[in-house]
Amino acid sequence: MCKTPAEAAEVAEAQACSERADRNYSAMLIAAAKIKATTAAGIYAKAMAVRASKTGAANVAMSLAQDLLDAPGLRATLWPAEGGE
């Protein structure tokens, strides 16, 4: 608990700053979900955004999965064909 009005004001400002940052991050996640990742770096960037999200960023995760499915070259790198080749 805050002991002084100054401490209460400081806590209120910190909470407001945190809420603004959360809104900005949410907007960035929405934008990231709309961008198609076609390179390993793009896939990695989306994966990092999902990992950093408090909520799990379901829309970005779904977009990431679709991007991975749409990138046969990247899939081949990650999961090479098994067999006698």
ZIUR-V384788 format. One record per backbone hydrogen bond with DSSP energy under -0.5 kcal/mol. NH is the residue of the N-H (numbers start at 1). CO is the residue of the C=O. Records with the same first field share a line. If there is no record, write none. Layout:
BEGIN
NH=CO ; CO
END
This chain:
BEGIN
8=4
9=5
10=6
11=7
12=8
13=9
14=10
15=11
16=12
17=13
18=14
19=15
20=16
21=17
22=18
23=19
24=20
25=21
26=22
27=23
28=24
29=25
30=26
31=27
32=28
33=29
34=30 ; 31
35=31 ; 32
38=36
43=39
44=40
45=41
46=42
47=43
48=44
49=45
50=46
51=47
52=48
53=49 ; 50
61=57
62=58
63=59
64=60
65=61
66=62
67=63
68=64
69=65
70=66
71=68
72=70
75=71
76=72
77=73
78=74
79=75
END
